[in-house]
Amino acid sequence: KNAALFATSSDDGTVRLWDRKTRKCKGCAVIDAKSRTVSWSPEGDLLGLGTGAEPSNEAEADALDEEKAGAIVMLNAASMEIVHEGRDSRYPLSDVSFSPDGKLFAAASLDTDIYVYDITNGFKLKAKGSRHESPVLHVDFTEDSTWIRSACRGYEMHYHNADTGEYSAGGAADLKDEVWASTHCPFG
């Protein structure tokens, strides 16, 4: 872990590491896809990315499949080499997050689903949360890595078990005492 470093991803298909103190680029990886979301693993050894950018016209929407939209890409943070790529969604990913225990990786998709990957099992898809009716924009884990909350464009907030993807019908009332590891969701 190095608090002086931060990462950016962009529509030019690159991921860059920056040094806060020197204000210089310390590393770059080409992932051959637009990316607007990046997250550090708790140990600082991986950078997880979600690919795709929301289309602004019909031609861009038609090109999503060819653009690799909806893929997750894992980079070794030290070498900036790709260590894993996978794709379960065909729509852009709007937010990604590692669980605090470093075992799971969640991706919020514009296809209205949340995809949860098992890092310890080769980044295999472990669970899928499917409750939103609008594109999912944000995702957070609880500090103990057991629950996920997500917010969508329709201003809905839903809660899912991180291991199974099972929807929590009691939602915020049942999870009111949980401590959230991040606050990507704009309301809670």
C-alpha positions in Angstrom: 0.0 0.0 0.0 1.3 3.4 -0.9 -0.9 6.4 0.0 1.1 8.6 -2.4 -0.2 6.7 -5.4 -3.6 6.9 -7.1 -5.0 5.3 -10.2 -7.1 6.7 -13.1 -8.9 5.0 -16.0 -10.3 6.6 -19.1 -12.0 6.4 -22.5 -8.6 6.2 -24.2 -8.2 2.6 -23.0 -5.4 3.3 -20.5 -5.0 2.9 -16.8 -2.4 5.2 -15.2 -0.7 5.3 -11.8 0.1 8.7 -10.5 2.3 9.9 -7.7 0.7 12.6 -5.6 4.0 14.1 -4.4 5.8 14.4 -7.7 2.7 14.8 -9.8 4.1 12.3 -12.3 2.8 9.2 -14.0 4.5 6.2 -12.4 2.9 3.5 -14.6 0.5 2.9 -17.5 -1.4 -0.1 -18.8 -3.3 -0.4 -22.1 -6.5 -2.4 -21.6 -8.0 -1.8 -25.1 -11.4 -0.7 -23.8 -13.0 2.5 -22.3 -13.0 2.4 -18.6 -14.5 4.9 -16.1 -14.2 3.0 -12.9 -11.2 1.6 -11.0 -10.7 0.3 -7.5 -7.7 -0.8 -5.4 -7.7 -4.1 -3.6 -7.4 -3.8 0.2 -3.8 -5.2 0.1 -2.9 -2.8 -2.7 -1.7 -5.5 -5.0 -4.5 -5.4 -7.5 -6.3 -2.7 -9.5 -9.8 -3.8 -10.6 -11.5 -2.1 -13.5 -14.9 -2.1 -15.1 -15.1 -1.4 -18.8 -17.4 0.5 -21.0 -18.9 4.0 -21.2 -22.5 4.9 -21.5 -23.4 5.4 -25.2 -24.4 8.8 -26.2 -26.1 7.8 -29.5 -27.5 4.7 -31.3 -24.3 4.0 -33.2 -22.3 3.8 -29.9 -25.0 1.6 -28.4 -24.8 -0.8 -31.3 -21.0 -1.0 -30.9 -21.0 -1.9 -27.2 -20.6 -5.6 -27.8 -17.5 -5.1 -30.0 -16.0 -2.6 -27.5 -15.6 -5.1 -24.6 -18.1 -3.2 -22.5 -19.1 -4.9 -19.3 -15.8 -6.7 -18.7 -13.8 -6.7 -15.6 -10.0 -6.3 -15.8 -7.5 -7.0 -13.0 -4.1 -5.5 -13.1 -1.1 -6.3 -11.0 -0.5 -2.9 -9.3 3.2 -3.3 -9.2 3.9 -4.4 -12.8 0.7 -3.0 -14.4 0.2 -6.3 -16.2 -3.2 -7.7 -16.9 -3.7 -10.8 -14.6 -7.4 -11.5 -15.5 -10.1 -10.4 -17.8 -13.7 -11.6 -17.7 -17.0 -10.6 -19.1 -20.5 -11.5 -17.9 -22.3 -8.2 -18.8 -22.5 -6.7 -22.2 -23.3 -3.3 -20.8 -20.9 -0.7 -19.4 -19.9 -1.1 -15.8 -20.5 2.1 -13.8 -18.8 1.3 -10.4 -16.5 -1.4 -9.1 -15.4 -2.2 -5.5 -13.3 -4.8 -3.7 -14.8 -6.2 -0.5 -12.9 -5.1 2.7 -11.6 -8.7 3.2 -10.2 -8.7 -0.3 -12.1 -11.9 -1.3 -14.9 -10.4 -3.5 -15.1 -7.9 -6.3 -18.5 -6.3 -7.1 -19.4 -4.6 -10.4 -22.4 -2.4 -10.9 -23.8 -2.6 -14.5 -26.0 -0.5 -16.7 -27.9 -3.7 -17.5 -29.5 -3.3 -14.0 -27.5 -6.1 -12.3 -24.7 -6.3 -9.8 -22.0 -9.0 -10.5 -20.0 -10.4 -7.6 -16.7 -12.2 -8.4 -14.8 -14.6 -6.1 -11.2 -13.5 -6.2 -9.9 -16.5 -4.3 -11.5 -18.8 -6.9 -9.9 -17.3 -10.0 -12.3 -14.3 -10.3 -15.2 -16.6 -11.1 -18.7 -15.1 -11.0 -20.0 -16.0 -7.6 -23.3 -14.2 -7.3 -25.6 -11.8 -9.2 -27.9 -9.3 -7.7 -30.9 -8.7 -9.9 -33.5 -6.4 -8.3 -33.1 -3.0 -9.9 -35.3 -1.7 -12.8 -32.9 1.0 -13.9 -29.2 1.0 -14.6 -27.1 0.4 -11.4 -24.7 3.3 -10.8 -23.1 2.6 -7.4 -22.2 -0.3 -5.1 -20.9 -0.5 -1.5 -19.8 -3.4 0.8 -20.4 -3.6 4.6 -17.2 -3.6 6.6 -17.5 -7.3 7.3 -17.9 -8.0 3.5 -21.3 -9.8 3.9 -23.7 -7.3 2.4 -23.8 -5.1 -0.7 -26.0 -2.0 -1.2 -26.6 -0.6 -4.6 -28.2 2.5 -6.0 -29.6 3.0 -9.5 -30.7 5.7 -11.9 -34.3 5.3 -10.7 -33.3 6.4 -7.2 -33.8 2.9 -5.7 -31.5 1.4 -3.1 -31.3 -2.4 -2.8 -29.4 -4.8 -0.6 -28.0 -8.2 -1.5 -26.1 -10.9 0.3 -22.5 -10.7 -1.0 -22.0 -14.5 -1.1 -25.3 -15.5 -2.7 -26.7 -12.4 -4.4 -29.9 -13.1 -2.4 -32.1 -10.0 -2.1 -32.8 -8.6 1.4 -36.5 -7.9 1.5 -36.1 -6.0 4.8 -33.5 -3.8 3.2 -32.4 -0.7 5.1 -34.5 -1.6 8.2 -32.8 -5.0 8.6 -29.3 -3.6 7.9 -29.6 -0.3 9.9 -26.8 -1.2 12.3 -24.4 -2.3 9.6 -21.2 -0.3 9.1 -20.5 0.4 5.4 -16.9 0.3 4.2 -17.5 2.9 1.5 -20.1 5.5 0.5 -20.3 5.3 -3.2 -24.1 5.3 -3.0 -25.3 8.9 -2.9 -28.1 8.3 -0.5 -28.6 5.8 2.3 
